[in-house]
Amino acid sequence: LFSQDNSNNSINLNTKIPSNVQISGTSTLHDWESIVEKTQAKLVINNYEDLEIETLEVTIDALSIKSGKKLMDKLTYKALRAKDFPKITFIFKKGSVKSSTPDFINIELNGDLMIAGVTKNVTVLTKINKKGKSIILTGTYKLKMTTYNIKPPKALLGTIKTGDEITIDFSLNFN
């Protein structure tokens, strides 16, 4: 969805086609991954050609993180304190273009990432694909759960422990 705001020549885009966010990590038993089922994102750019970002806001519903295993999901929600902090958010602050071609821009997106009520300023290397009528932001970001005061989940009386580091892979699609 493109909508032109004529007051400041901005173009507002929202995620209307499926976006993908996957979270993965390790444990003493095996590697694991979860899929985020509910992601909302809003992108405001100055113009389509230069793709100068004014606003980028991404919101993940913490209770939509699904591994396919009920116990693991329950431990994830408990670790995230999802009842108290139901949303994980990224709010864009500034960007720094690293390289570009007519179809792609590699940019460092700097912003505030809030997880479980803790906000940290982060920089995420992101590839922006601007082929056709869609804009797709893809990237990978690694973080330690303990940085956000999250205790890595344990199961079976602590015999199975998840690793502290997780990887977030994302593909945000704007049309």
DAZIRA-V6869 format. One record per backbone hydrogen bond with DSSP energy under -0.5 kcal/mol. NH is the residue of the N-H (numbers start at 1). CO is the residue of the C=O. Records with the same first field share a line. If there is no record, write none. Layout:
NH->CO / CO
//
This chain:
3->12
5->10
6->4
8->5
9->5
10->5
11->45
12->3
13->43
14->1
15->41
16->14
20->171
22->169
23->34
24->167
25->32
26->165
28->161
32->25
34->23
35->66
36->21
37->35 / 64
39->37
40->59
42->57
43->13
44->55
45->11
46->52
51->47
53->51
54->44
55->44
57->42
58->90
59->40
60->88
61->38
62->60 / 86
64->61
65->62
66->35 / 64
73->69
74->70
75->71
76->72
77->73
78->74
79->75
80->76
81->77 / 78
82->77
84->81
85->81
88->60
89->114
90->58
91->112
92->56 / 90
93->110
94->110
96->108
98->106
99->106
101->104
105->128
106->99
107->105 / 126
108->96
109->107 / 124
110->94 / 108
111->122
112->91
113->111 / 120
114->89 / 112
115->113 / 118
118->115
120->113
122->111
124->109
126->107
127->138
128->105 / 126
129->127 / 136
130->103 / 128
134->131
135->174
136->129
137->172
138->127 / 136
139->170
140->125
141->168
143->166
145->164
147->144
148->144 / 145
149->146
150->145
151->149
152->150
155->160
159->155 / 156
160->155
161->159
162->153
163->26
166->143
167->24
168->141
169->22 / 167
170->139
171->20
172->137
173->171
174->135 / 172
175->14
//
